[in-house]
Structure formats: structure tokens, C-alpha cells
Amino acid sequence: MCWSELEEKHSQHLGYRDKKQVLYSVRYCGLYQQLDLAAIAALIAVLGTGIDQLVIITDEVMHEGRVPSKVLYLKRLKRALVIIMTSAATVIIAMFPLIIMDLSTLKGFAIINILGILIGVLITRPAYGRIVMEILAKR
């Protein structure tokens, strides 16, 4: 099964995870942060990096369009999550100067971006990896 077939068959899972990640970030905006243009730009950036992370996971775990063994699948999922964690750490480190510089608009952008990436990396990406494993195991 190639990426496009997986995406067509289970697009509701992809959309649901990304929507949930963005909704958590929007909820934070509504409670603690002003929802301005910078916050909306951060939400778009979070959505874009989230979709990229889903592609990385799917690309890493697929083995020539077939389901690899469970041990191999978990090894590849772990490798994909390491790639994603490294990418997230880079973004978080890059956003810290914007928080420290006390520029109100950019501070909101950085906070929303960091929060969205943390939610994605710690909650939705491992869950997506398990969902892909269950979907591929049924084939």
C-alpha cells in the first residue's frame, strides 16, 4: 500500500489528529493569549509542521508498500519519532529568543508555535504511529 492509498482510505484519521492539535492550540489562545495575526500564523505553521511529521512517520514505517514485521515496524517508528523530536527541539530552541525579547506580537507567535509543536510531538504523533500500525496490520 502506497502513501496515497493509505491517505485515501484513512484521511479522516489524518484530519482528525491535525484538527485536534490545532484546536488545543486555539483553546490556549482563547484562554491565555490574544488571537491576532501572529497567533493565526503560528497555527498555520503548526498545522504545516504537523502534516510534515505525519508524512515522515508514514514514509519511515512503510516497507515497499507492505506491512513490515512488528519488531521492524516499531524500530522504524522509533527512528521516525527521533527525527520528529529533533526537528521539534530545533524549532523550540529557535522560538525561545522571540519569547525572551518581549516583543508582544512575536512572543505570541513563539508561544503558540511551541505549544502546538509540543502537543503534536508528545500526543498526536505517537498516537498516529499506533493508528498506522493497526491499519496496516488489518491488511
N, C-alpha and C positions, 0 to 999 in steps of 0.2 A: 504494500500500500504506500503510495507516494504522499507527499505533503498535501497536495491539492485534494486528493481523495479523502484524507483524514480531515482536512478543513471543511470540505463539503458535508461529510457525514456528521460531524460533530461541531459545527460552527456555533451552536448555542452554548457549548461549554466555553469556547474562547471568548465570546461576547460577554457571557455572564461573569467570568473572572475579572476581565478588564473593567466592566461596569462597576463591579463591587469595589475594586481598588479605587476607581475614580470617585465613587460615592462616599467612601470613607474619607477621602481627601476633601471632598466638598463639605461633608459634615463638619470636619475640623475647621474649614474656612468659615462656615456659618457660625460656629461657636466661639472661636478664638481669633480669627483673622478676618480682615476686610476682604471681600471678594471683589478685587479690582482687576485691571487688565493684566498685571503681573501675575496674579494668582491664577487667572484663566490660562495664561501662557504656561505656567508651571504644570497645570493639569493636563494641557496638551502634550507637554514634554514627558510627563509621567505616563500618559497613555502610549506615546510613541515608544518609549523605552520598554514598557510592559509588553507590547506586541513583539518588539525585537527579542526580548527574553524568551517569549513563547516559541519563536522561530528557532532560537538557539537550542532550547530543550528538545524540540521535535527533531531538529537536524542531528543532534548528538545521539539520540536514542534509537533512531531508525537505522536498521541494518539492511541495506539493499532492498528496502520496501517490505521486509519481513520482520516478524517478531523475533528478537534475539532471546536467548535463554534468560531466565530471571536474574541469574548472577551477573551476566554480561549487561543486561538492561540496567540493573542497579549501579553497576560500575560506571556506565556511561551517563546515567542520571547524576551521579555524584560529580563527575567531571563537568557536566553542564552547569550544575549549581555552583561549582567553584569558579567557573568563568563568569557567571552572573554575579556572584558575590564580589569578585574582584572589580568588575565594572561598577557595581553599586558603591563600593568603597571609594573608587576614584571620583565618582560624582559627588558623594558626600564630602570628601576632602575638598573638592573644588568649590562646594557651596558654603563651607564654613567662613571664608573671608567675607562673603556677602552678608552673613549674619553678624559678624563682628563689626563691620564697617558702619553699622547703624544708619544705613540708607533705607528709609521706611519701605519704599516700593520694592527694592531688591531684596530686602530682608524677608518680605512676604513670599517672594518668588522662591528664595532658597529654602525657607521652612516648608512650604508646600511640596517642593521638589523632594527634599529629604524625607519627609513623612510618607509621600506616595511611594518612593522607592523602597523604603523600609517595609511598608505594608506588602508591597509586591514581592520582595525577596523573602521575607520571613513567613508569609502566609500563603499567598496565591501561587507562587512558583512551585513549592513542594507539592501543593495540592494538585496542580496541573500535571506534574510528573506522575502522580499516582493515577490520575484520571486517564492519561495516555496509556499507562501500563494496563489498566483494566480494559480499556477499549481494544488495545492490541491483543490482549490475552483472549478475548472473546472471538477473535478471528480464527 
